[in-house]
């Protein structure tokens, strides 16, 4: 009965205006919070994506950095090994240089102790060469040969005439060459010229200072005299050959032209060789004067690259 007499609280609350206002406020708050939660979740997801991207970027950068570190470590190891190798080579080179300097000083002292002997030996003709030249001279009678060529000159006006010597010197025979030596008052060398078979062609084309000194054993003073006269012959031959050819027969002219051309080519080739030899000798003397002196004194030879080590 009591329950039937009590008013319905629920119905009374629904019908009560005062009670409906809080309910509406609660619903609005709920919606606001729900939207706020949704927005926060979206922001959280966006931040998470950014964090994932940053972590991936960091991972890639870290991997590249580790690769660079490994590469740098490898390079450092290689450089350390190369440094060790170069240090060893440097120590070896310094030891070698010290030894070479010692050897060089000993060599200089040895040469300094015998300059007079070395110079004397350099100027002294080889005993075997002296014997050879003496044997050449013994095979001929100089006085007899001189008398022979003088008689030939008296009997034949064209024999060893100035025209023959200054124009057709390369066509002259051995007797004319002997008479040429007699006119220069160096007839003592006639046997050696005859033994070598030196005629006008060889005289004008091949004879040079080296040949006179080494092959014929002629004294230095006489070498200068012979070479001076020989140059006069060559100079006059070059100037007069064309004029003289016009006065000869056609066949002789052709022969002379061919001989002149051949001799000119041989002479140019010889001069080229002599120039090259002189240049090489000068270069060797400039770069390695010690070796040049050793060779000249017949001492002993130090390889060129060894001397270069001395000047490191």
C-alpha positions, 0 to 999 in steps of 0.5 A: 500500500505504501508503495502505491501511495508513493509518487513515481520518482522517475516520472517526476524527474522526467517531468521536472524541468529542473532535473532535465537541465543537468542531463543536457549538460552532461550529454554535451560534455560527453560529446565534447570529450568524445571529440577531444579524445578523437582529435587527440588520437588522431594527433597521437597517430600523426606524431607516431608516424612522424616518430617512425619516420624519424627512427627510420631516418636515424637508422639509415643515417646510423648505418651509413655512419657505421659504414663510413667509420668502417671505411675510415678504419680500413684507410687508417690501417692501410696508411699505417701499414704504408707508413711502416713500409716507407719508414723501413725503406727510408732507413734502408736508403739512409743506410745505403746512402751512408755506405755509398758516401763512405765508398765515395770518400774512399774512392776520392782519396784513392784517386787523390793519392795517385793523380801524377801516376794516373795522368802519366799513365793516361798520356803514356802510349800503350806498350802494345800499341807502341810495339805495333806502331814500331812494327808498322814503321819497320816494314817501310823505309821512309827515306826510300818512300820519300825519294820515290814520291819526289821522283814521281812528282818531278816526272809527272807535273800532275802528280800531287799538284795543287789542282789534284789535291784541292779538286780531286783529292778523293781520286788520289792514290796512296803515293800522293797522300805520302807526298802530301805528308812529306810536304807537311814535314811529317813524313815519319808517319808515311809507313803508318798511312801506307800500312792502313792503305789511306788514299785520297778517298779515305783521307778526305772522308774518314780520317779524323782526330780519333783515328790519327791518335788511336789507330795511327799513334800520331803525336798531338802536335802533329795531329793538329797540323794534319787536321788543319791541312786536311780541313783546307783540302775538304774546304777547297774540295767542296768549293772547286768540285763543280768547276772541275767537273765541267772540264772532265769527260761525261763519264768522269763527271758522273763518277765524280758527282757520285763520289762527291755525293757519297763522300758528302753523305758519309762526312755528314753522317760522321759529323753527326756521330761525332756531334752526338758523341761529344754531346753524350760525353759532355752530358756524362761529364756534367752528370757524372764527372767522377765516373769519367775520370775513372774511365779515363784513368782505367781505374774501375767503374761505378755504375751510373745509377750508383752515383745517382744514389750518392747525390740523393 
